[in-house]
Amino acid sequence: MTKEEYGKAYQRGFNLTVRFLVSRGLSYDAALDTAQAAWAKGWERREQLRDPNLVLTWTNSIALNIHRTFLRREPQTQTLPELAAPPRLNVAAIDAKRILNSCKPNDRIVLHSHYIEGYKVQEIAEQHGWTETAVRIRLLRARRSVEKKLAKPRHAKLRTLADKAREALAPGFNMQNLEAKVA
């Protein structure tokens, strides 16, 4: 295809290429830019065109390929709506509060200051007027106490209460007859 033939095809087909791109969903401005790029690329490679009668179809396919390449390279950004997210349940905080509530007051102070607030033994001793050794011993005893409480099975208190109730009722009732009737 000669330069003159391509120039005439450009004058006839440029607006058709723009309309083709708009029909494919491009905005008018984007279609103008893409059509211009496609016709320029066609100009550079016009020797590859085998049938001069198909110059419009050939250029439209170049334009569509340019647009598709642009879509692949362009990251799709989308504004997300602000959603109110409910606060998540902090199980660790609940466990820590339960553990601290089960401790003696001074043990609670030492454990909270050391493990939650991050104070060192020396700082805790200075704050409360205790010796460092007293704080260390109190920490050790508090840890052991908590460890014992956590090591117990959950229903150990209920078993203990049931055993105490059985012992209290034993003198008045014959427990063996009662257990035999239940079984």
C-alpha positions as CSV (number, residue, x, y, z in Angstrom):
1,M,0.0,0.0,0.0
2,T,1.4,3.4,-1.0
3,K,1.6,6.5,1.3
4,E,-1.2,8.2,-0.7
5,E,-3.5,5.2,-0.5
6,Y,-3.0,5.0,3.2
7,G,-3.6,8.7,3.6
8,K,-6.9,8.5,1.8
9,A,-7.9,5.4,3.9
10,Y,-7.1,7.4,7.0
11,Q,-9.3,10.3,6.0
12,R,-12.2,7.9,5.2
13,G,-11.7,5.5,8.2
14,F,-10.5,7.5,11.2
15,N,-14.0,8.5,12.3
16,L,-15.2,5.0,11.7
17,T,-12.5,3.6,14.0
18,V,-13.4,6.1,16.7
19,R,-17.1,5.1,16.4
20,F,-16.1,1.4,16.5
21,L,-14.1,2.0,19.7
22,V,-16.9,4.0,21.3
23,S,-19.3,1.1,20.5
24,R,-16.8,-1.2,22.4
25,G,-17.3,0.9,25.6
26,L,-14.4,3.5,25.4
27,S,-15.1,7.1,26.2
28,Y,-15.0,9.4,23.2
29,D,-11.6,10.9,24.3
30,A,-10.1,7.5,24.9
31,A,-11.4,6.3,21.6
32,L,-9.8,9.3,19.8
33,D,-6.4,8.7,21.4
34,T,-6.6,4.9,20.7
35,A,-7.7,5.4,17.1
36,Q,-4.9,7.9,16.5
37,A,-2.4,5.4,18.0
38,A,-3.8,2.6,15.8
39,W,-3.6,4.5,12.6
40,A,-0.1,5.6,13.4
41,K,0.9,2.0,14.1
42,G,-0.7,1.0,10.9
43,W,1.3,3.7,9.0
44,E,4.5,2.2,10.4
45,R,3.6,-1.3,9.4
46,R,1.6,-0.7,6.2
47,E,3.9,-3.0,4.2
48,Q,2.5,-5.9,6.2
49,L,-1.1,-5.3,4.9
50,R,-1.8,-7.8,2.2
51,D,-5.2,-6.6,1.0
52,P,-5.6,-2.8,0.7
53,N,-9.4,-3.2,0.8
54,L,-9.2,-4.4,4.4
55,V,-7.2,-1.4,5.7
56,L,-10.2,-0.3,8.0
57,T,-10.7,-3.8,9.4
58,W,-7.0,-4.2,9.9
59,T,-6.7,-0.8,11.7
60,N,-9.7,-1.5,13.9
61,S,-8.2,-4.7,15.0
62,I,-4.9,-2.8,15.8
63,A,-7.0,-0.3,17.8
64,L,-8.8,-3.0,19.7
65,N,-5.5,-4.7,20.5
66,I,-4.0,-1.4,21.8
67,H,-7.0,-0.9,24.0
68,R,-6.8,-4.5,25.4
69,T,-3.1,-4.1,26.1
70,F,-3.8,-0.8,27.9
71,L,-6.5,-2.6,30.0
72,R,-4.1,-5.4,30.9
73,R,-1.3,-3.0,32.0
74,E,-3.5,-0.5,33.8
75,P,-4.2,-1.6,37.3
76,Q,-7.9,-1.5,38.1
77,T,-8.5,0.7,41.0
78,Q,-11.9,0.9,42.6
79,T,-12.9,3.0,45.6
80,L,-14.3,0.8,48.3
81,P,-17.1,2.0,50.4
82,E,-16.5,2.6,54.1
83,L,-17.9,-0.3,56.1
84,A,-18.2,-0.1,59.8
85,A,-16.4,-3.2,61.1
86,P,-17.5,-4.5,64.4
87,P,-14.7,-4.7,67.0
88,R,-13.2,-8.1,67.2
89,L,-13.3,-10.1,70.4
90,N,-9.9,-10.0,72.1
91,V,-9.8,-13.4,73.8
92,A,-6.3,-12.8,75.2
93,A,-7.5,-9.7,77.1
94,I,-10.5,-11.6,78.5
95,D,-8.2,-14.4,79.7
96,A,-5.7,-11.9,81.2
97,K,-8.5,-10.1,83.1
98,R,-9.9,-13.5,84.3
99,I,-6.5,-14.6,85.5
100,L,-5.7,-11.3,87.2
101,N,-9.1,-11.3,89.0
102,S,-8.4,-14.7,90.4
103,C,-5.2,-13.4,92.1
104,K,-4.6,-11.8,95.4
105,P,-4.4,-7.9,95.2
106,N,-0.6,-7.6,95.6
107,D,-0.1,-10.5,93.1
108,R,-2.4,-8.8,90.7
109,I,-0.5,-5.5,91.0
110,V,2.9,-7.3,90.3
111,L,1.6,-9.4,87.4
112,H,-0.2,-6.5,85.8
113,S,2.8,-4.1,86.2
114,H,5.3,-6.6,84.9
115,Y,3.6,-8.5,82.1
116,I,0.9,-6.1,80.9
117,E,2.5,-2.7,81.4
118,G,6.1,-4.0,80.9
119,Y,7.7,-2.5,83.9
120,K,11.0,-4.1,85.2
121,V,11.3,-5.6,88.7
122,Q,13.4,-2.6,89.9
123,E,10.7,-0.1,88.6
124,I,7.9,-2.0,90.4
125,A,9.8,-2.1,93.6
126,E,10.5,1.6,93.5
127,Q,6.8,2.4,92.7
128,H,5.4,0.5,95.6
129,G,8.3,0.9,98.1
130,W,9.1,-2.8,98.1
131,T,12.5,-4.5,97.7
132,E,13.5,-6.1,94.4
133,T,13.7,-9.5,96.1
134,A,10.1,-9.1,97.4
135,V,8.9,-8.3,93.9
136,R,10.7,-11.3,92.4
137,I,9.3,-13.6,95.1
138,R,5.8,-12.2,94.7
139,L,6.1,-12.7,90.9
140,L,7.3,-16.2,91.3
141,R,4.5,-17.1,93.7
142,A,1.8,-15.3,91.6
143,R,3.0,-17.2,88.5
144,R,2.8,-20.5,90.4
145,S,-0.6,-19.7,91.8
146,V,-1.9,-18.9,88.3
147,E,-0.3,-22.0,86.9
148,K,-2.1,-24.2,89.5
149,K,-5.4,-22.5,88.7
150,L,-5.0,-23.0,85.0
151,A,-3.9,-26.6,85.4
152,K,-7.1,-27.6,87.2
153,P,-9.8,-29.1,85.0
154,R,-12.8,-26.8,84.5
155,H,-15.3,-28.9,86.5
156,A,-12.9,-29.6,89.4
157,K,-14.8,-27.1,91.6
158,L,-18.1,-28.8,90.8
159,R,-16.6,-32.2,91.7
160,T,-15.3,-30.8,94.9
161,L,-18.7,-29.3,95.8
162,A,-20.4,-32.6,95.0
163,D,-17.9,-34.6,97.2
164,K,-18.5,-32.1,100.1
165,A,-22.2,-32.4,99.7
166,R,-22.0,-36.2,99.6
167,E,-19.9,-36.2,102.8
168,A,-22.3,-33.8,104.5
169,L,-25.3,-35.9,103.6
170,A,-23.7,-39.3,104.3
171,P,-24.5,-39.5,108.1
172,G,-28.2,-38.9,107.5
173,F,-28.7,-41.1,104.4
174,N,-27.5,-44.4,103.3
175,M,-25.6,-43.4,100.2
176,Q,-25.1,-47.0,98.9
177,N,-28.9,-47.5,98.7
178,L,-29.4,-44.1,97.0
179,E,-26.7,-44.9,94.4
180,A,-28.2,-48.3,93.8
181,K,-31.6,-46.8,93.1
182,V,-30.2,-44.2,90.8
183,A,-28.2,-46.8,88.8
